[in-house]
Amino acid sequence: MIDKKKLNDAMKGKKTPTQPTDPNMTLEVQNPEVEELMKNYAQEKTPEHLNQLIEKLRQSRMLVPANLNDKKQPVPCLIKSPTGELFLPIYTSKQQIPKEPKSAAVINMPFLVLNKLAAKPENKAAGIVINPFSDNLLFKAPLVQKIEEVEAMRANAPKTKTMQLTPEQYVLFERRQFEFGFLPKRFFEQGMTMLEELCEKKEEYIDALFEESYQQKRMYPYLPEDFSVMVMNISEELLLVRVDFPNRDMGVPSCWRVYMAWNRDADKGRYFTIEKTKENGVSLLGEIGKDWKHVDHGQSPVEGAELQRVLDLIHDAEANC
């Protein structure tokens, strides 16, 4: 027997109670959390706010106007910036899309798919613009490419069980890895080549190097101004570079600063650490050797006397050679 009510509803274009709405097809997309995070980032453009926004976007679907190709398939369209660059416009909700000019279609797509489209060289996009007629938030090509690279790394990473860390624990973990592992390794491997670049670019270089070492780059929390680099040509033979690290996100062990010394004549270096300890106001003077062993040189003197103590250790070793 034909259900007349269902037939009438169908003829009127109504959905029957059993007809589900596909969330991947509906234009009733809402992203209030994304919009709130966009406001936070617009007010204070910190790495933390950007990371939070991108992590939320990764989980979100967005709307994008499209034209129809010869096969009547929708193709996302680009818009031109005042400087003539082409950007892929994406919208957090239907209300954000302008009524004019009207597009042939509007499609609902995951943010990561749209980011992949913008990252493809053949699409000639200079990046993504989110809500171009209100928020006008630009993700330029370098950031779009970085998001794509991180996603590729995630997809190819081996599926292993890992201990879950809080964001604070993760930052401290990465800090220890950098100060006691990545940085001395780069120093001993590249020697004067690395130091010459550090001397030239200073805080910009150490910040970029630290970010390079991060496994989850979107969680990198620092800026160049969080670091301080001091270059000291002690003599024709001895170059000494002091690098001060951010005072926040510290644990035990982590470094207040390090001293990298390079003897040009002997073509060898030493890597000294000024380390935080559990005792308030007491620091440890340590050293990482080329064999990766940690040497304890005892309690560090006050900051004004650190340099002389480091130089004494260097000169004592040279005198005993």
C-alpha positions in Angstrom: 0.0 0.0 0.0 1.3 3.5 -0.9 1.8 5.8 2.0 0.0 8.9 0.8 1.6 11.2 3.4 5.1 10.2 2.3 4.1 10.7 -1.3 2.6 14.1 -0.7 5.7 15.2 1.3 8.0 14.0 -1.5 6.0 15.9 -4.1 6.2 19.1 -1.9 9.9 18.6 -1.6 9.7 17.8 2.1 11.9 15.4 3.9 10.3 12.5 5.6 11.2 11.8 9.3 13.4 8.9 8.2 15.4 10.9 5.6 18.8 11.9 7.2 20.7 15.1 6.4 24.2 14.4 5.2 26.5 16.7 7.3 29.0 16.7 4.4 26.5 18.1 2.0 24.6 20.7 4.1 25.4 24.4 3.8 24.2 24.9 7.4 27.9 24.9 8.5 28.6 26.8 11.8 32.1 27.3 13.3 31.7 29.5 16.4 34.8 28.1 18.1 36.9 28.8 15.0 35.5 32.4 14.8 36.3 32.9 18.5 39.9 31.7 18.0 40.3 33.9 14.9 39.3 36.9 17.1 41.9 35.9 19.7 44.6 35.6 17.1 43.6 38.9 15.5 43.9 40.7 18.9 47.2 39.0 19.9 49.2 37.3 17.1 51.1 34.8 19.2 52.3 31.3 18.2 50.0 29.9 20.9 46.9 31.6 19.5 47.9 30.5 15.9 48.4 26.9 17.0 45.0 26.8 18.8 43.3 28.2 15.7 45.0 25.7 13.3 44.3 22.7 15.5 40.6 23.7 15.5 40.5 24.3 11.8 42.0 20.8 11.3 38.8 19.4 12.7 36.4 21.7 10.9 34.5 21.9 7.6 34.2 25.1 5.7 32.3 26.6 2.8 33.8 27.7 -0.4 32.2 29.2 -3.5 32.8 27.4 -6.7 32.3 27.6 -10.5 31.2 24.6 -12.6 33.6 23.1 -15.1 32.7 21.6 -18.5 31.6 18.4 -16.7 29.3 20.4 -14.4 31.6 19.6 -11.5 32.2 22.3 -8.9 35.7 23.9 -8.8 36.6 26.2 -5.9 37.2 29.8 -7.2 40.0 32.2 -6.2 39.7 35.9 -5.4 42.3 38.6 -6.2 43.8 40.7 -3.5 44.5 44.5 -3.9 48.1 43.6 -4.7 47.0 41.2 -7.5 47.7 37.9 -5.7 45.2 35.1 -5.9 43.8 33.6 -2.7 41.4 30.7 -2.0 38.5 32.2 -0.1 36.9 30.0 2.6 34.0 30.8 4.9 33.1 29.7 8.4 29.3 29.9 7.7 26.8 30.7 5.0 26.2 34.0 6.6 29.8 35.1 5.8 29.4 34.5 2.1 28.4 37.7 0.2 25.2 37.6 -1.9 26.9 39.3 -4.8 28.6 38.2 -7.0 26.6 35.0 -6.8 28.6 31.8 -7.4 27.4 28.8 -9.4 27.7 26.6 -6.4 28.8 26.6 -2.7 30.5 23.4 -1.5 31.1 22.1 2.0 34.7 20.7 2.4 37.1 19.9 5.2 39.7 22.6 5.9 42.6 20.2 5.4 41.3 19.4 1.9 41.1 23.1 1.1 44.5 23.7 2.5 45.9 20.9 0.2 44.3 22.6 -2.8 45.9 26.0 -1.9 49.2 24.3 -1.4 49.3 22.8 -5.0 51.6 24.9 -7.2 49.4 24.3 -10.3 46.5 26.2 -8.6 48.8 29.3 -8.3 47.3 30.4 -5.0 49.2 32.8 -2.8 47.4 31.3 0.2 44.0 31.1 1.9 41.8 33.9 3.1 39.2 33.1 5.8 36.0 35.2 5.7 37.5 37.8 3.3 34.7 40.3 3.7 34.7 40.4 7.5 37.7 38.9 9.3 39.9 38.8 6.2 42.4 36.5 7.9 45.2 35.5 5.5 47.2 32.2 5.7 49.9 33.0 3.2 51.7 30.3 1.1 54.5 29.6 3.6 52.0 28.8 6.4 49.8 26.8 4.0 52.8 24.8 3.0 53.9 24.2 6.6 50.4 23.0 7.5 50.6 20.6 4.6 54.0 19.4 5.6 53.0 18.7 9.2 49.9 16.8 8.0 52.1 14.7 5.7 54.4 13.9 8.6 51.5 12.9 10.7 50.1 10.7 8.0 53.4 8.9 7.5 54.4 8.7 11.2 54.5 5.1 12.5 51.5 4.2 14.6 53.1 3.6 18.0 51.8 4.0 21.5 53.1 7.2 23.1 52.8 8.7 26.5 50.2 11.5 26.5 51.8 14.8 27.5 50.1 18.0 28.5 51.0 21.1 26.3 53.2 22.3 29.2 55.0 18.9 29.6 55.5 18.8 25.8 57.1 22.2 25.7 59.5 21.3 28.5 60.3 17.9 26.8 61.2 19.7 23.6 63.2 22.3 25.4 65.4 19.6 27.1 65.8 17.8 23.8 67.0 21.0 22.2 69.3 22.4 24.9 71.0 19.0 25.7 70.7 17.3 22.4 69.8 19.0 19.2 71.8 22.2 19.7 75.1 20.7 20.9 74.8 18.1 18.2 74.5 20.8 15.5 77.4 22.7 17.2 79.8 19.8 17.2 78.9 18.6 13.7 79.1 22.0 11.9 81.5 23.9 14.2 82.5 27.3 12.8 80.0 27.0 9.9 77.2 27.0 12.4 78.7 29.6 14.7 79.3 32.0 11.8 75.6 31.9 10.8 74.6 32.3 14.5 76.9 35.3 14.8 75.4 36.9 11.7 71.7 36.2 12.4 71.7 35.9 16.2 68.3 35.7 17.7 66.6 35.0 14.4 68.9 32.0 13.8 68.6 30.4 17.2 64.8 30.8 17.1 64.6 29.2 13.7 66.9 26.4 14.8 64.8 25.7 17.9 61.6 25.6 15.8 63.3 23.2 13.3 63.9 20.8 16.2 60.3 20.7 17.2 58.4 17.5 16.2 55.0 19.3 16.4 56.0 22.6 14.9 52.6 24.2 15.5 53.1 23.9 19.2 56.4 25.9 19.0 55.8 28.8 21.6 58.7 31.2 21.1 59.7 34.3 19.1 63.2 35.6 18.3 62.8 38.3 20.9 62.5 35.6 23.6 66.2 34.8 23.0 69.4 36.8 23.5 72.7 36.1 21.7 76.0 37.7 22.6 79.1 37.2 20.5 82.5 37.6 22.1 85.8 37.4 20.2 88.0 36.6 23.3 91.2 36.4 21.2 92.3 35.6 17.6 92.0 31.9 18.5 88.9 31.8 20.7 85.3 32.7 19.8 82.7 32.5 22.5 78.9 32.8 21.9 76.5 33.1 24.8 72.8 32.2 24.1 70.2 33.0 26.7 66.9 31.0 26.6 63.4 32.1 27.6 62.9 32.2 31.4 59.5 30.6 31.1 58.7 26.9 30.5 61.6 25.8 32.6 62.0 22.6 34.5 64.9 20.6 36.0 67.0 20.1 34.0 66.8 23.0 31.6 69.2 25.8 30.8 69.1 29.5 31.6 71.8 29.9 29.0 74.7 28.1 27.2 78.2 29.2 26.2 79.6 27.8 23.0 83.4 28.2 22.7 85.4 27.5 19.5 89.2 27.4 19.2 89.9 28.3 15.6 93.5 27.1 15.7 92.6 23.7 17.2 89.3 23.5 15.3 87.4 22.2 18.2 84.7 23.4 20.5 83.2 23.2 24.0 79.6 23.5 25.0 78.8 24.8 28.5 75.4 24.9 30.2 74.0 27.0 33.0 71.3 24.8 34.4 68.3 25.3 36.6 68.3 23.2 39.8 65.7 22.3 42.3 67.2 24.7 44.8 66.0 28.2 44.3 68.7 30.6 43.3 71.3 27.9 42.7 72.4 27.0 39.2 74.7 24.2 37.9 77.6 24.8 35.5 77.6 21.7 33.2 79.1 20.7 29.9 78.1 18.5 27.1 81.0 16.8 25.4 81.4 15.7 21.8 80.8 12.1 23.1 77.4 13.4 24.5 78.4 12.8 28.1 77.3 15.3 30.6 80.0 16.8 32.9 79.1 18.4 36.2 81.4 21.4 37.0 79.7 22.2 40.2 77.6 25.1 41.3 77.7 28.0 38.9 79.0 31.3 40.1 76.8 34.4 40.0 75.9 35.5 36.5 78.6 38.2 36.4 81.3 35.7 37.1 80.1 32.9 34.8 82.1 34.0 31.8 85.4 34.0 33.8 84.7 30.6 35.2 84.0 29.2 31.7 87.3 30.8 30.4 89.2 29.3 33.4 87.9 25.8 32.4 89.0 26.4 28.8 92.4 27.7 29.7 93.0 24.9 32.3 92.3 22.3 29.7 94.6 23.9 27.2 97.4 24.2 29.8 97.1 20.4 30.5 97.3 19.4 26.9 
